[in-house]
Amino acid sequence: MGEVTANVENTVRGWIATGEYAPGARLPSERQLASDLSAGRTTVRLVLAKLAAEGLIRSEHGRGYFVCEPSR
């Protein structure tokens, strides 16, 4: 994993861990994340797909990415 990819992943995980984006909250768009984090949209998309596969966030077609409720 490259430095930019790791930075994007760590930043998004940090936002969720600190509650900046609480369960049910919508994350910024891929385009906005790419701009804010100085990364390409492909990098952002890959990180979001990884976090979705882990169950940390979910994708809703046409709506965006949302933070999932923590598993018990």
mmCIF file of the N, C-alpha and C atoms, coordinates in Angstrom:
data_MODEL
# 
_entry.id   MODEL 
# 
loop_
_atom_site.group_PDB 
_atom_site.id 
_atom_site.type_symbol 
_atom_site.label_atom_id 
_atom_site.label_alt_id 
_atom_site.label_comp_id 
_atom_site.label_asym_id 
_atom_site.label_entity_id 
_atom_site.label_seq_id 
_atom_site.pdbx_PDB_ins_code 
_atom_site.Cartn_x 
_atom_site.Cartn_y 
_atom_site.Cartn_z 
_atom_site.occupancy 
_atom_site.B_iso_or_equiv 
_atom_site.pdbx_formal_charge 
_atom_site.auth_seq_id 
_atom_site.auth_comp_id 
_atom_site.auth_asym_id 
_atom_site.auth_atom_id 
_atom_site.pdbx_PDB_model_num 
ATOM 1   N N  . MET A 1 1  ? 0.858   -1.174 0.000  1.00 0.00 ? 1  MET A N  1 
ATOM 2   C CA . MET A 1 1  ? 0.000   0.000  0.000  1.00 0.00 ? 1  MET A CA 1 
ATOM 3   C C  . MET A 1 1  ? 0.902   1.234  0.000  1.00 0.00 ? 1  MET A C  1 
ATOM 4   N N  . GLY A 1 2  ? 0.566   2.186  -0.834 1.00 0.00 ? 2  GLY A N  1 
ATOM 5   C CA . GLY A 1 2  ? 1.356   3.400  -0.935 1.00 0.00 ? 2  GLY A CA 1 
ATOM 6   C C  . GLY A 1 2  ? 1.063   4.373  0.192  1.00 0.00 ? 2  GLY A C  1 
ATOM 7   N N  . GLU A 1 3  ? 1.895   5.372  0.279  1.00 0.00 ? 3  GLU A N  1 
ATOM 8   C CA . GLU A 1 3  ? 1.771   6.376  1.334  1.00 0.00 ? 3  GLU A CA 1 
ATOM 9   C C  . GLU A 1 3  ? 0.456   7.149  1.238  1.00 0.00 ? 3  GLU A C  1 
ATOM 10  N N  . VAL A 1 4  ? 0.060   7.527  0.033  1.00 0.00 ? 4  VAL A N  1 
ATOM 11  C CA . VAL A 1 4  ? -1.182  8.283  -0.146 1.00 0.00 ? 4  VAL A CA 1 
ATOM 12  C C  . VAL A 1 4  ? -2.380  7.416  0.233  1.00 0.00 ? 4  VAL A C  1 
ATOM 13  N N  . THR A 1 5  ? -2.366  6.175  -0.210 1.00 0.00 ? 5  THR A N  1 
ATOM 14  C CA . THR A 1 5  ? -3.464  5.252  0.115  1.00 0.00 ? 5  THR A CA 1 
ATOM 15  C C  . THR A 1 5  ? -3.562  5.054  1.624  1.00 0.00 ? 5  THR A C  1 
ATOM 16  N N  . ALA A 1 6  ? -2.434  4.846  2.277  1.00 0.00 ? 6  ALA A N  1 
ATOM 17  C CA . ALA A 1 6  ? -2.415  4.667  3.734  1.00 0.00 ? 6  ALA A CA 1 
ATOM 18  C C  . ALA A 1 6  ? -2.936  5.915  4.430  1.00 0.00 ? 6  ALA A C  1 
ATOM 19  N N  . ASN A 1 7  ? -2.567  7.085  3.928  1.00 0.00 ? 7  ASN A N  1 
ATOM 20  C CA . ASN A 1 7  ? -3.031  8.335  4.517  1.00 0.00 ? 7  ASN A CA 1 
ATOM 21  C C  . ASN A 1 7  ? -4.551  8.466  4.404  1.00 0.00 ? 7  ASN A C  1 
ATOM 22  N N  . VAL A 1 8  ? -5.089  8.151  3.233  1.00 0.00 ? 8  VAL A N  1 
ATOM 23  C CA . VAL A 1 8  ? -6.541  8.231  3.036  1.00 0.00 ? 8  VAL A CA 1 
ATOM 24  C C  . VAL A 1 8  ? -7.244  7.263  3.984  1.00 0.00 ? 8  VAL A C  1 
ATOM 25  N N  . GLU A 1 9  ? -6.763  6.027  4.030  1.00 0.00 ? 9  GLU A N  1 
ATOM 26  C CA . GLU A 1 9  ? -7.388  5.027  4.896  1.00 0.00 ? 9  GLU A CA 1 
ATOM 27  C C  . GLU A 1 9  ? -7.309  5.435  6.364  1.00 0.00 ? 9  GLU A C  1 
ATOM 28  N N  . ASN A 1 10 ? -6.149  5.865  6.824  1.00 0.00 ? 10 ASN A N  1 
ATOM 29  C CA . ASN A 1 10 ? -5.989  6.256  8.222  1.00 0.00 ? 10 ASN A CA 1 
ATOM 30  C C  . ASN A 1 10 ? -6.850  7.468  8.574  1.00 0.00 ? 10 ASN A C  1 
ATOM 31  N N  . THR A 1 11 ? -6.967  8.398  7.645  1.00 0.00 ? 11 THR A N  1 
ATOM 32  C CA . THR A 1 11 ? -7.782  9.589  7.893  1.00 0.00 ? 11 THR A CA 1 
ATOM 33  C C  . THR A 1 11 ? -9.255  9.231  8.039  1.00 0.00 ? 11 THR A C  1 
ATOM 34  N N  . VAL A 1 12 ? -9.768  8.432  7.111  1.00 0.00 ? 12 VAL A N  1 
ATOM 35  C CA . VAL A 1 12 ? -11.187 8.057  7.173  1.00 0.00 ? 12 VAL A CA 1 
ATOM 36  C C  . VAL A 1 12 ? -11.459 7.210  8.417  1.00 0.00 ? 12 VAL A C  1 
ATOM 37  N N  . ARG A 1 13 ? -10.565 6.267  8.713  1.00 0.00 ? 13 ARG A N  1 
ATOM 38  C CA . ARG A 1 13 ? -10.735 5.459  9.939  1.00 0.00 ? 13 ARG A CA 1 
ATOM 39  C C  . ARG A 1 13 ? -10.714 6.359  11.186 1.00 0.00 ? 13 ARG A C  1 
ATOM 40  N N  . GLY A 1 14 ? -9.844  7.345  11.184 1.00 0.00 ? 14 GLY A N  1 
ATOM 41  C CA . GLY A 1 14 ? -9.762  8.268  12.314 1.00 0.00 ? 14 GLY A CA 1 
ATOM 42  C C  . GLY A 1 14 ? -11.039 9.072  12.485 1.00 0.00 ? 14 GLY A C  1 
ATOM 43  N N  . TRP A 1 15 ? -11.595 9.553  11.389 1.00 0.00 ? 15 TRP A N  1 
ATOM 44  C CA . TRP A 1 15 ? -12.857 10.302 11.461 1.00 0.00 ? 15 TRP A CA 1 
ATOM 45  C C  . TRP A 1 15 ? -13.955 9.458  12.090 1.00 0.00 ? 15 TRP A C  1 
ATOM 46  N N  . ILE A 1 16 ? -13.996 8.184  11.718 1.00 0.00 ? 16 ILE A N  1 
ATOM 47  C CA . ILE A 1 16 ? -15.035 7.295  12.243 1.00 0.00 ? 16 ILE A CA 1 
ATOM 48  C C  . ILE A 1 16 ? -14.751 6.968  13.704 1.00 0.00 ? 16 ILE A C  1 
ATOM 49  N N  . ALA A 1 17 ? -13.495 6.674  14.033 1.00 0.00 ? 17 ALA A N  1 
ATOM 50  C CA . ALA A 1 17 ? -13.126 6.305  15.409 1.00 0.00 ? 17 ALA A CA 1 
ATOM 51  C C  . ALA A 1 17 ? -13.369 7.442  16.402 1.00 0.00 ? 17 ALA A C  1 
ATOM 52  N N  . THR A 1 18 ? -13.131 8.677  15.970 1.00 0.00 ? 18 THR A N  1 
ATOM 53  C CA . THR A 1 18 ? -13.306 9.817  16.875 1.00 0.00 ? 18 THR A CA 1 
ATOM 54  C C  . THR A 1 18 ? -14.739 10.325 16.925 1.00 0.00 ? 18 THR A C  1 
ATOM 55  N N  . GLY A 1 19 ? -15.591 9.790  16.054 1.00 0.00 ? 19 GLY A N  1 
ATOM 56  C CA . GLY A 1 19 ? -16.979 10.222 16.050 1.00 0.00 ? 19 GLY A CA 1 
ATOM 57  C C  . GLY A 1 19 ? -17.258 11.429 15.177 1.00 0.00 ? 19 GLY A C  1 
ATOM 58  N N  . GLU A 1 20 ? -16.251 11.889 14.440 1.00 0.00 ? 20 GLU A N  1 
ATOM 59  C CA . GLU A 1 20 ? -16.484 12.999 13.524 1.00 0.00 ? 20 GLU A CA 1 
ATOM 60  C C  . GLU A 1 20 ? -17.571 12.613 12.516 1.00 0.00 ? 20 GLU A C  1 
ATOM 61  N N  . TYR A 1 21 ? -17.564 11.332 12.141 1.00 0.00 ? 21 TYR A N  1 
ATOM 62  C CA . TYR A 1 21 ? -18.644 10.762 11.338 1.00 0.00 ? 21 TYR A CA 1 
ATOM 63  C C  . TYR A 1 21 ? -19.220 9.612  12.151 1.00 0.00 ? 21 TYR A C  1 
ATOM 64  N N  . ALA A 1 22 ? -20.353 9.850  12.765 1.00 0.00 ? 22 ALA A N  1 
ATOM 65  C CA . ALA A 1 22 ? -20.997 8.878  13.637 1.00 0.00 ? 22 ALA A CA 1 
ATOM 66  C C  . ALA A 1 22 ? -21.743 7.837  12.808 1.00 0.00 ? 22 ALA A C  1 
ATOM 67  N N  . PRO A 1 23 ? -22.149 6.728  13.423 1.00 0.00 ? 23 PRO A N  1 
ATOM 68  C CA . PRO A 1 23 ? -22.935 5.730  12.696 1.00 0.00 ? 23 PRO A CA 1 
ATOM 69  C C  . PRO A 1 23 ? -24.156 6.376  12.032 1.00 0.00 ? 23 PRO A C  1 
ATOM 70  N N  . GLY A 1 24 ? -24.347 6.039  10.770 1.00 0.00 ? 24 GLY A N  1 
ATOM 71  C CA . GLY A 1 24 ? -25.448 6.596  9.994  1.00 0.00 ? 24 GLY A CA 1 
ATOM 72  C C  . GLY A 1 24 ? -25.078 7.848  9.226  1.00 0.00 ? 24 GLY A C  1 
ATOM 73  N N  . ALA A 1 25 ? -23.944 8.460  9.555  1.00 0.00 ? 25 ALA A N  1 
ATOM 74  C CA . ALA A 1 25 ? -23.523 9.695  8.889  1.00 0.00 ? 25 ALA A CA 1 
ATOM 75  C C  . ALA A 1 25 ? -23.030 9.388  7.475  1.00 0.00 ? 25 ALA A C  1 
ATOM 76  N N  . ARG A 1 26 ? -23.277 10.309 6.598  1.00 0.00 ? 26 ARG A N  1 
ATOM 77  C CA . ARG A 1 26 ? -22.825 10.179 5.211  1.00 0.00 ? 26 ARG A CA 1 
ATOM 78  C C  . ARG A 1 26 ? -21.428 10.777 5.082  1.00 0.00 ? 26 ARG A C  1 
ATOM 79  N N  . LEU A 1 27 ? -20.531 10.020 4.470  1.00 0.00 ? 27 LEU A N  1 
ATOM 80  C CA . LEU A 1 27 ? -19.180 10.516 4.215  1.00 0.00 ? 27 LEU A CA 1 
ATOM 81  C C  . LEU A 1 27 ? -19.208 11.487 3.036  1.00 0.00 ? 27 LEU A C  1 
ATOM 82  N N  . PRO A 1 28 ? -18.212 12.354 2.934  1.00 0.00 ? 28 PRO A N  1 
ATOM 83  C CA . PRO A 1 28 ? -18.122 13.223 1.757  1.00 0.00 ? 28 PRO A CA 1 
ATOM 84  C C  . PRO A 1 28 ? -18.021 12.377 0.485  1.00 0.00 ? 28 PRO A C  1 
ATOM 85  N N  . SER A 1 29 ? -18.343 12.982 -0.636 1.00 0.00 ? 29 SER A N  1 
ATOM 86  C CA . SER A 1 29 ? -18.280 12.282 -1.916 1.00 0.00 ? 29 SER A CA 1 
ATOM 87  C C  . SER A 1 29 ? -16.842 11.877 -2.244 1.00 0.00 ? 29 SER A C  1 
ATOM 88  N N  . GLU A 1 30 ? -16.709 10.921 -3.138 1.00 0.00 ? 30 GLU A N  1 
ATOM 89  C CA . GLU A 1 30 ? -15.376 10.500 -3.585 1.00 0.00 ? 30 GLU A CA 1 
ATOM 90  C C  . GLU A 1 30 ? -14.588 11.702 -4.094 1.00 0.00 ? 30 GLU A C  1 
ATOM 91  N N  . ARG A 1 31 ? -15.240 12.528 -4.867 1.00 0.00 ? 31 ARG A N  1 
ATOM 92  C CA . ARG A 1 31 ? -14.571 13.705 -5.440 1.00 0.00 ? 31 ARG A CA 1 
ATOM 93  C C  . ARG A 1 31 ? -14.097 14.649 -4.332 1.00 0.00 ? 31 ARG A C  1 
ATOM 94  N N  . GLN A 1 32 ? -14.948 14.865 -3.321 1.00 0.00 ? 32 GLN A N  1 
ATOM 95  C CA . GLN A 1 32 ? -14.580 15.762 -2.225 1.00 0.00 ? 32 GLN A CA 1 
ATOM 96  C C  . GLN A 1 32 ? -13.445 15.170 -1.394 1.00 0.00 ? 32 GLN A C  1 
ATOM 97  N N  . LEU A 1 33 ? -13.517 13.870 -1.109 1.00 0.00 ? 33 LEU A N  1 
ATOM 98  C CA . LEU A 1 33 ? -12.441 13.219 -0.356 1.00 0.00 ? 33 LEU A CA 1 
ATOM 99  C C  . LEU A 1 33 ? -11.127 13.307 -1.123 1.00 0.00 ? 33 LEU A C  1 
ATOM 100 N N  . ALA A 1 34 ? -11.170 13.056 -2.422 1.00 0.00 ? 34 ALA A N  1 
ATOM 101 C CA . ALA A 1 34 ? -9.953  13.123 -3.235 1.00 0.00 ? 34 ALA A CA 1 
ATOM 102 C C  . ALA A 1 34 ? -9.346  14.518 -3.167 1.00 0.00 ? 34 ALA A C  1 
ATOM 103 N N  . SER A 1 35 ? -10.184 15.524 -3.242 1.00 0.00 ? 35 SER A N  1 
ATOM 104 C CA . SER A 1 35 ? -9.701  16.902 -3.176 1.00 0.00 ? 35 SER A CA 1 
ATOM 105 C C  . SER A 1 35 ? -9.145  17.228 -1.793 1.00 0.00 ? 35 SER A C  1 
ATOM 106 N N  . ASP A 1 36 ? -9.904  16.901 -0.757 1.00 0.00 ? 36 ASP A N  1 
ATOM 107 C CA . ASP A 1 36 ? -9.500  17.224 0.619  1.00 0.00 ? 36 ASP A CA 1 
ATOM 108 C C  . ASP A 1 36 ? -8.231  16.500 1.049  1.00 0.00 ? 36 ASP A C  1 
ATOM 109 N N  . LEU A 1 37 ? -8.049  15.261 0.559  1.00 0.00 ? 37 LEU A N  1 
ATOM 110 C CA . LEU A 1 37 ? -6.930  14.432 1.005  1.00 0.00 ? 37 LEU A CA 1 
ATOM 111 C C  . LEU A 1 37 ? -5.800  14.364 -0.019 1.00 0.00 ? 37 LEU A C  1 
ATOM 112 N N  . SER A 1 38 ? -5.890  15.167 -1.060 1.00 0.00 ? 38 SER A N  1 
ATOM 113 C CA . SER A 1 38 ? -4.856  15.214 -2.107 1.00 0.00 ? 38 SER A CA 1 
ATOM 114 C C  . SER A 1 38 ? -4.540  13.827 -2.652 1.00 0.00 ? 38 SER A C  1 
ATOM 115 N N  . ALA A 1 39 ? -5.599  13.127 -3.032 1.00 0.00 ? 39 ALA A N  1 
ATOM 116 C CA . ALA A 1 39 ? -5.458  11.778 -3.570 1.00 0.00 ? 39 ALA A CA 1 
ATOM 117 C C  . ALA A 1 39 ? -6.288  11.671 -4.844 1.00 0.00 ? 39 ALA A C  1 
ATOM 118 N N  . GLY A 1 40 ? -6.017  10.658 -5.627 1.00 0.00 ? 40 GLY A N  1 
ATOM 119 C CA . GLY A 1 40 ? -6.822  10.407 -6.814 1.00 0.00 ? 40 GLY A CA 1 
ATOM 120 C C  . GLY A 1 40 ? -8.130  9.736  -6.438 1.00 0.00 ? 40 GLY A C  1 
ATOM 121 N N  . ARG A 1 41 ? -9.123  9.899  -7.297 1.00 0.00 ? 41 ARG A N  1 
ATOM 122 C CA . ARG A 1 41 ? -10.419 9.273  -7.024 1.00 0.00 ? 41 ARG A CA 1 
ATOM 123 C C  . ARG A 1 41 ? -10.320 7.756  -7.009 1.00 0.00 ? 41 ARG A C  1 
ATOM 124 N N  . THR A 1 42 ? -9.438  7.198  -7.829 1.00 0.00 ? 42 THR A N  1 
ATOM 125 C CA . THR A 1 42 ? -9.270  5.746  -7.831 1.00 0.00 ? 42 THR A CA 1 
ATOM 126 C C  . THR A 1 42 ? -8.753  5.271  -6.478 1.00 0.00 ? 42 THR A C  1 
ATOM 127 N N  . THR A 1 43 ? -7.816  5.995  -5.907 1.00 0.00 ? 43 THR A N  1 
ATOM 128 C CA . THR A 1 43 ? -7.290  5.653  -4.582 1.00 0.00 ? 43 THR A CA 1 
ATOM 129 C C  . THR A 1 43 ? -8.397  5.730  -3.541 1.00 0.00 ? 43 THR A C  1 
ATOM 130 N N  . VAL A 1 44 ? -9.167  6.799  -3.573 1.00 0.00 ? 44 VAL A N  1 
ATOM 131 C CA . VAL A 1 44 ? -10.276 6.967  -2.622 1.00 0.00 ? 44 VAL A CA 1 
ATOM 132 C C  . VAL A 1 44 ? -11.276 5.830  -2.787 1.00 0.00 ? 44 VAL A C  1 
ATOM 133 N N  . ARG A 1 45 ? -11.609 5.510  -4.025 1.00 0.00 ? 45 ARG A N  1 
ATOM 134 C CA . ARG A 1 45 ? -12.580 4.443  -4.305 1.00 0.00 ? 45 ARG A CA 1 
ATOM 135 C C  . ARG A 1 45 ? -12.091 3.109  -3.755 1.00 0.00 ? 45 ARG A C  1 
ATOM 136 N N  . LEU A 1 46 ? -10.796 2.809  -3.935 1.00 0.00 ? 46 LEU A N  1 
ATOM 137 C CA . LEU A 1 46 ? -10.235 1.551  -3.427 1.00 0.00 ? 46 LEU A CA 1 
ATOM 138 C C  . LEU A 1 46 ? -10.288 1.488  -1.900 1.00 0.00 ? 46 LEU A C  1 
ATOM 139 N N  . VAL A 1 47 ? -9.960  2.589  -1.247 1.00 0.00 ? 47 VAL A N  1 
ATOM 140 C CA . VAL A 1 47 ? -10.001 2.629  0.217  1.00 0.00 ? 47 VAL A CA 1 
ATOM 141 C C  . VAL A 1 47 ? -11.440 2.457  0.706  1.00 0.00 ? 47 VAL A C  1 
ATOM 142 N N  . LEU A 1 48 ? -12.380 3.145  0.088  1.00 0.00 ? 48 LEU A N  1 
ATOM 143 C CA . LEU A 1 48 ? -13.780 3.032  0.496  1.00 0.00 ? 48 LEU A CA 1 
ATOM 144 C C  . LEU A 1 48 ? -14.297 1.611  0.282  1.00 0.00 ? 48 LEU A C  1 
ATOM 145 N N  . ALA A 1 49 ? -13.892 0.968  -0.814 1.00 0.00 ? 49 ALA A N  1 
ATOM 146 C CA . ALA A 1 49 ? -14.298 -0.422 -1.061 1.00 0.00 ? 49 ALA A CA 1 
ATOM 147 C C  . ALA A 1 49 ? -13.727 -1.346 0.014  1.00 0.00 ? 49 ALA A C  1 
ATOM 148 N N  . LYS A 1 50 ? -12.495 -1.104 0.419  1.00 0.00 ? 50 LYS A N  1 
ATOM 149 C CA . LYS A 1 50 ? -11.876 -1.919 1.476  1.00 0.00 ? 50 LYS A CA 1 
ATOM 150 C C  . LYS A 1 50 ? -12.628 -1.750 2.793  1.00 0.00 ? 50 LYS A C  1 
ATOM 151 N N  . LEU A 1 51 ? -12.934 -0.500 3.151  1.00 0.00 ? 51 LEU A N  1 
ATOM 152 C CA . LEU A 1 51 ? -13.650 -0.246 4.403  1.00 0.00 ? 51 LEU A CA 1 
ATOM 153 C C  . LEU A 1 51 ? -15.063 -0.825 4.359  1.00 0.00 ? 51 LEU A C  1 
ATOM 154 N N  . ALA A 1 52 ? -15.682 -0.809 3.187  1.00 0.00 ? 52 ALA A N  1 
ATOM 155 C CA . ALA A 1 52 ? -17.010 -1.405 3.036  1.00 0.00 ? 52 ALA A CA 1 
ATOM 156 C C  . ALA A 1 52 ? -16.929 -2.923 3.189  1.00 0.00 ? 52 ALA A C  1 
ATOM 157 N N  . ALA A 1 53 ? -15.898 -3.539 2.624  1.00 0.00 ? 53 ALA A N  1 
ATOM 158 C CA . ALA A 1 53 ? -15.722 -4.991 2.750  1.00 0.00 ? 53 ALA A CA 1 
ATOM 159 C C  . ALA A 1 53 ? -15.509 -5.398 4.200  1.00 0.00 ? 53 ALA A C  1 
ATOM 160 N N  . GLU A 1 54 ? -14.914 -4.508 4.992  1.00 0.00 ? 54 GLU A N  1 
ATOM 161 C CA . GLU A 1 54 ? -14.697 -4.774 6.422  1.00 0.00 ? 54 GLU A CA 1 
ATOM 162 C C  . GLU A 1 54 ? -15.944 -4.492 7.254  1.00 0.00 ? 54 GLU A C  1 
ATOM 163 N N  . GLY A 1 55 ? -16.957 -3.885 6.643  1.00 0.00 ? 55 GLY A N  1 
ATOM 164 C CA . GLY A 1 55 ? -18.193 -3.590 7.364  1.00 0.00 ? 55 GLY A CA 1 
ATOM 165 C C  . GLY A 1 55 ? -18.157 -2.292 8.141  1.00 0.00 ? 55 GLY A C  1 
ATOM 166 N N  . LEU A 1 56 ? -17.147 -1.470 7.915  1.00 0.00 ? 56 LEU A N  1 
ATOM 167 C CA . LEU A 1 56 ? -17.037 -0.200 8.632  1.00 0.00 ? 56 LEU A CA 1 
ATOM 168 C C  . LEU A 1 56 ? -17.964 0.850  8.026  1.00 0.00 ? 56 LEU A C  1 
ATOM 169 N N  . ILE A 1 57 ? -18.109 0.804  6.699  1.00 0.00 ? 57 ILE A N  1 
ATOM 170 C CA . ILE A 1 57 ? -19.018 1.710  6.000  1.00 0.00 ? 57 ILE A CA 1 
ATOM 171 C C  . ILE A 1 57 ? -19.844 0.879  5.030  1.00 0.00 ? 57 ILE A C  1 
ATOM 172 N N  . ARG A 1 58 ? -20.903 1.495  4.494  1.00 0.00 ? 58 ARG A N  1 
ATOM 173 C CA . ARG A 1 58 ? -21.705 0.820  3.476  1.00 0.00 ? 58 ARG A CA 1 
ATOM 174 C C  . ARG A 1 58 ? -21.955 1.792  2.329  1.00 0.00 ? 58 ARG A C  1 
ATOM 175 N N  . SER A 1 59 ? -22.116 1.234  1.158  1.00 0.00 ? 59 SER A N  1 
ATOM 176 C CA . SER A 1 59 ? -22.378 2.034  -0.029 1.00 0.00 ? 59 SER A CA 1 
ATOM 177 C C  . SER A 1 59 ? -23.857 1.925  -0.374 1.00 0.00 ? 59 SER A C  1 
ATOM 178 N N  . GLU A 1 60 ? -24.466 3.048  -0.662 1.00 0.00 ? 60 GLU A N  1 
ATOM 179 C CA . GLU A 1 60 ? -25.847 3.058  -1.137 1.00 0.00 ? 60 GLU A CA 1 
ATOM 180 C C  . GLU A 1 60 ? -25.826 3.667  -2.528 1.00 0.00 ? 60 GLU A C  1 
ATOM 181 N N  . HIS A 1 61 ? -26.198 2.872  -3.509 1.00 0.00 ? 61 HIS A N  1 
ATOM 182 C CA . HIS A 1 61 ? -26.131 3.298  -4.902 1.00 0.00 ? 61 HIS A CA 1 
ATOM 183 C C  . HIS A 1 61 ? -26.863 4.626  -5.102 1.00 0.00 ? 61 HIS A C  1 
ATOM 184 N N  . GLY A 1 62 ? -26.146 5.575  -5.676 1.00 0.00 ? 62 GLY A N  1 
ATOM 185 C CA . GLY A 1 62 ? -26.727 6.878  -5.960 1.00 0.00 ? 62 GLY A CA 1 
ATOM 186 C C  . GLY A 1 62 ? -26.803 7.824  -4.777 1.00 0.00 ? 62 GLY A C  1 
ATOM 187 N N  . ARG A 1 63 ? -26.432 7.355  -3.595 1.00 0.00 ? 63 ARG A N  1 
ATOM 188 C CA . ARG A 1 63 ? -26.505 8.192  -2.393 1.00 0.00 ? 63 ARG A CA 1 
ATOM 189 C C  . ARG A 1 63 ? -25.157 8.449  -1.762 1.00 0.00 ? 63 ARG A C  1 
ATOM 190 N N  . GLY A 1 64 ? -24.250 7.472  -1.823 1.00 0.00 ? 64 GLY A N  1 
ATOM 191 C CA . GLY A 1 64 ? -22.931 7.663  -1.249 1.00 0.00 ? 64 GLY A CA 1 
ATOM 192 C C  . GLY A 1 64 ? -22.572 6.591  -0.240 1.00 0.00 ? 64 GLY A C  1 
ATOM 193 N N  . TYR A 1 65 ? -21.607 6.931  0.607  1.00 0.00 ? 65 TYR A N  1 
ATOM 194 C CA . TYR A 1 65 ? -21.112 6.012  1.628  1.00 0.00 ? 65 TYR A CA 1 
ATOM 195 C C  . TYR A 1 65 ? -21.555 6.482  3.000  1.00 0.00 ? 65 TYR A C  1 
ATOM 196 N N  . PHE A 1 66 ? -21.960 5.530  3.835  1.00 0.00 ? 66 PHE A N  1 
ATOM 197 C CA . PHE A 1 66 ? -22.459 5.819  5.160  1.00 0.00 ? 66 PHE A CA 1 
ATOM 198 C C  . PHE A 1 66 ? -21.725 4.967  6.185  1.00 0.00 ? 66 PHE A C  1 
ATOM 199 N N  . VAL A 1 67 ? -21.534 5.516  7.373  1.00 0.00 ? 67 VAL A N  1 
ATOM 200 C CA . VAL A 1 67 ? -20.875 4.788  8.457  1.00 0.00 ? 67 VAL A CA 1 
ATOM 201 C C  . VAL A 1 67 ? -21.857 3.771  9.025  1.00 0.00 ? 67 VAL A C  1 
ATOM 202 N N  . CYS A 1 68 ? -21.389 2.549  9.196  1.00 0.00 ? 68 CYS A N  1 
ATOM 203 C CA . CYS A 1 68 ? -22.214 1.478  9.757  1.00 0.00 ? 68 CYS A CA 1 
ATOM 204 C C  . CYS A 1 68 ? -22.236 1.540  11.276 1.00 0.00 ? 68 CYS A C  1 
ATOM 205 N N  . GLU A 1 69 ? -23.259 0.948  11.840 1.00 0.00 ? 69 GLU A N  1 
ATOM 206 C CA . GLU A 1 69 ? -23.322 0.789  13.295 1.00 0.00 ? 69 GLU A CA 1 
ATOM 207 C C  . GLU A 1 69 ? -22.208 -0.187 13.692 1.00 0.00 ? 69 GLU A C  1 
ATOM 208 N N  . PRO A 1 70 ? -21.551 0.061  14.839 1.00 0.00 ? 70 PRO A N  1 
ATOM 209 C CA . PRO A 1 70 ? -20.489 -0.870 15.259 1.00 0.00 ? 70 PRO A CA 1 
ATOM 210 C C  . PRO A 1 70 ? -21.072 -2.257 15.550 1.00 0.00 ? 70 PRO A C  1 
ATOM 211 N N  . SER A 1 71 ? -20.309 -3.287 15.191 1.00 0.00 ? 71 SER A N  1 
ATOM 212 C CA . SER A 1 71 ? -20.761 -4.646 15.476 1.00 0.00 ? 71 SER A CA 1 
ATOM 213 C C  . SER A 1 71 ? -20.549 -4.939 16.950 1.00 0.00 ? 71 SER A C  1 
ATOM 214 N N  . ARG A 1 72 ? -21.390 -5.784 17.453 1.00 0.00 ? 72 ARG A N  1 
ATOM 215 C CA . ARG A 1 72 ? -21.323 -6.094 18.889 1.00 0.00 ? 72 ARG A CA 1 
ATOM 216 C C  . ARG A 1 72 ? -20.575 -7.364 19.139 1.00 0.00 ? 72 ARG A C  1 
# 
